[in-house]
Amino acid sequence: MRGRQRVKAEWVLIVEGDPEAAQELSDNLQRNGYSVRWARTGEQALHMHGEADLVLLTLDLPDVDGLEVCRAVRATGRAPVIAFTEGASELDRVLGLQAGADDCMDKPYGLRELLARMEAVLRRTRTTAEPPAPQSIGLGSLWIDAVAREVWLHGERVEMTRKEFDLLYHLASRPGEVTSRAELMAEVWEVPEAHTLNIRASRTIDTHISALRSKLGNDIWITTVRGVGFRFCADQGLACGSGP
């Protein structure tokens, strides 16, 4: 899309035979920043899961055994799976996990718990898929030592609190990329309900960003992308404006 930049939304495939339940879940996920597609049957799911970041799979499907769908998704795709059971026994949940599900939940479930579990599964997947973060980052006059947890600017050490260092390191390890507030809360503050940001959480991020800008002595190191999050600029803003 043109105009205001935004972070790429992770997209979720809902596999659910009940149209009303699927629509309600889809609406809730979209309100919390996810892109969503729906498969009503197991057969549709097997054709659609290839590009999904996460599959939410109801095991009680109208055409195919949900456990078989789960096995096929894990065998042929990369997306993690959260399986849903209704009035199930412990054995049913065990069978779901043995079929390859990364997590199992009983219906009915709470939205906040679902979002927390989704973020936890996606975070584990990202950690597994991404290369390890560098032990040190050198960007012009700025040097960040992840082992010693030290920051140096123009050859002088800059004192940082633990969270300030974690926040700076997270942003600087992705120079030029936009990082959402939700991701910062999940990765730096380890808040699993990252997709349900409140005013207090947002102010916490703003306070730490302001402190970093003050200590780095240059507001252009970290730019705000309105409505999305923040971008760390290795060139101190020469190509990193805040966007239209």
C-alpha positions in Angstrom: 0.0 0.0 0.0 1.1 3.6 -0.6 1.0 6.5 1.8 1.3 5.6 5.4 3.8 2.8 5.9 2.8 -0.1 8.2 4.4 -3.3 9.3 3.5 -6.4 7.4 0.6 -8.1 9.2 1.0 -11.8 10.0 -1.8 -13.7 8.4 -3.8 -16.4 10.0 -5.8 -19.2 8.4 -9.0 -20.1 10.3 -10.2 -23.6 9.7 -13.7 -23.7 11.1 -16.9 -25.4 9.9 -19.2 -23.0 11.6 -19.6 -19.8 9.6 -20.8 -17.7 12.5 -17.9 -18.8 14.8 -15.4 -18.2 11.9 -16.8 -14.7 11.2 -16.6 -13.7 14.9 -13.1 -15.0 15.3 -12.0 -13.3 12.0 -13.4 -9.9 13.1 -11.6 -10.1 16.5 -8.3 -11.0 14.9 -8.5 -8.3 12.3 -9.3 -5.8 15.0 -6.0 -6.9 16.7 -3.9 -6.4 13.6 -3.9 -9.8 11.9 -4.8 -10.6 8.2 -7.2 -13.5 8.1 -8.5 -16.1 5.6 -11.1 -18.7 6.2 -11.3 -22.4 5.2 -14.6 -24.0 5.9 -13.4 -27.6 5.3 -10.3 -29.6 5.8 -9.9 -29.9 2.0 -9.9 -26.2 1.6 -7.4 -25.8 4.4 -5.0 -28.2 2.7 -5.0 -25.9 -0.4 -4.8 -22.6 1.5 -2.3 -23.1 4.4 0.9 -22.8 2.3 1.5 -19.1 2.9 -0.1 -18.8 6.3 1.9 -17.6 9.3 -0.4 -19.5 11.7 -3.2 -22.0 11.4 -6.1 -22.0 13.8 -7.6 -25.4 13.3 -10.9 -26.7 14.7 -10.5 -30.5 14.9 -14.2 -31.1 14.4 -14.6 -30.5 10.6 -17.5 -31.5 8.3 -15.4 -33.5 5.7 -12.0 -34.6 7.1 -10.7 -35.7 10.4 -9.1 -32.6 11.9 -6.1 -34.7 13.2 -5.3 -35.8 9.6 -5.5 -32.1 8.5 -3.1 -31.2 11.3 -0.6 -33.9 10.3 -0.8 -32.8 6.6 -0.3 -29.1 7.4 2.7 -29.8 9.5 4.1 -32.3 7.0 3.8 -30.0 4.0 3.9 -26.4 5.4 5.9 -24.2 7.7 3.0 -22.6 9.7 2.5 -23.5 13.4 -0.9 -24.9 14.4 -3.2 -24.1 17.3 -5.9 -26.8 17.5 -9.3 -26.3 19.1 -11.4 -29.0 20.7 -14.9 -28.8 22.2 -15.8 -30.7 25.4 -12.7 -32.8 24.8 -10.9 -35.1 27.2 -7.2 -35.0 28.0 -6.7 -37.8 25.5 -8.1 -35.6 22.7 -5.7 -32.8 23.5 -2.8 -35.2 23.7 -3.8 -36.6 20.3 -3.9 -33.1 18.9 -0.4 -32.4 20.1 0.9 -35.7 18.8 -0.6 -34.9 15.4 1.7 -31.8 15.3 -0.3 -29.0 16.9 1.9 -26.5 18.7 -0.9 -25.8 21.2 -4.4 -26.9 22.0 -7.3 -25.0 23.4 -10.8 -26.0 24.5 -13.9 -24.2 23.3 -15.2 -21.8 24.4 -12.1 -19.8 25.0 -11.3 -16.2 26.0 -10.0 -13.8 23.3 -7.2 -12.5 25.5 -5.9 -16.0 26.2 -6.1 -16.9 22.5 -4.2 -13.8 21.5 -1.5 -14.5 24.1 -1.2 -18.1 23.0 -1.0 -17.0 19.3 1.8 -14.5 20.1 3.7 -17.1 22.1 3.5 -19.6 19.3 4.5 -17.0 16.7 7.4 -15.8 18.8 8.8 -19.3 19.1 8.5 -19.7 15.4 10.2 -16.4 14.7 13.0 -17.3 17.1 13.5 -20.7 15.4 13.4 -19.3 11.9 15.5 -16.2 12.3 19.3 -16.2 12.4 20.8 -15.4 15.8 21.1 -11.7 16.7 24.6 -10.2 16.4 26.7 -10.0 19.5 27.8 -6.5 18.6 26.4 -3.8 16.4 28.4 -1.0 14.9 26.5 1.8 13.1 28.7 4.8 12.3 29.7 6.5 15.6 27.5 4.1 17.6 28.7 0.8 19.0 26.5 -1.6 20.9 28.1 -4.6 22.7 25.4 -7.2 23.5 27.7 -9.4 25.5 29.0 -6.6 27.8 25.6 -4.8 27.5 27.5 -1.5 26.8 26.7 1.4 24.4 29.4 3.6 23.1 28.9 6.8 21.1 31.8 8.8 19.6 34.1 6.7 21.7 32.4 7.5 25.0 30.3 5.1 27.0 26.6 5.9 27.3 24.9 4.7 30.5 21.7 2.7 29.9 19.1 1.1 32.1 18.4 -2.6 31.4 15.2 -1.8 29.4 16.8 1.1 27.6 19.5 -1.2 26.4 17.1 -4.0 25.4 15.0 -1.5 23.5 17.9 0.1 21.7 19.4 -3.3 20.8 16.1 -4.6 19.4 15.7 -1.5 17.2 19.3 -1.3 16.1 19.5 -4.9 15.1 16.9 -4.1 12.4 18.2 -0.9 10.9 15.8 0.7 8.5 12.9 -1.6 9.4 9.7 -0.4 11.1 9.1 -2.1 14.5 5.5 -1.9 15.8 4.6 -1.0 19.4 3.0 -4.5 19.8 6.3 -6.2 18.8 8.3 -4.0 21.2 5.9 -4.9 24.1 6.2 -8.6 23.2 10.0 -8.8 22.7 11.4 -6.1 25.1 8.8 -6.1 27.9 7.7 -9.8 27.3 4.0 -8.9 27.4 2.2 -11.8 25.6 -1.0 -9.7 25.1 1.0 -7.5 22.7 -1.9 -7.1 20.2 -4.1 -5.5 22.9 -2.0 -2.4 23.7 -3.4 0.0 26.2 -2.5 3.7 26.9 -0.3 2.8 29.8 1.8 0.4 27.7 2.1 2.9 24.9 3.3 5.6 27.3 5.9 3.2 28.7 7.3 2.8 25.2 7.2 6.5 24.5 9.0 7.2 27.8 11.9 4.9 27.0 12.2 6.1 23.4 12.4 9.7 24.7 15.2 8.6 27.1 17.1 6.9 24.4 16.9 10.0 22.1 18.1 12.2 24.9 21.1 9.9 25.7 22.1 9.5 22.0 22.0 13.2 21.6 20.2 13.0 18.2 16.5 12.5 17.7 17.2 11.2 14.2 18.7 7.9 15.3 15.1 6.7 16.1 12.3 8.0 14.1 8.6 7.7 14.7 6.4 6.2 11.9 3.0 7.6 12.8 0.3 5.1 13.6 2.8 2.1 13.3 5.9 2.2 15.5 9.5 3.2 15.3 12.5 2.9 12.9 16.2 2.9 13.7 18.2 4.8 11.2 21.8 3.7 10.7 22.5 6.8 8.6 20.9 9.1 11.2 17.9 9.9 9.1 19.4 10.6 5.7 17.0 8.0 4.2 14.7 7.4 7.2 12.0 10.0 7.3 8.9 9.4 9.4 6.8 8.8 6.3 3.9 10.8 4.9 
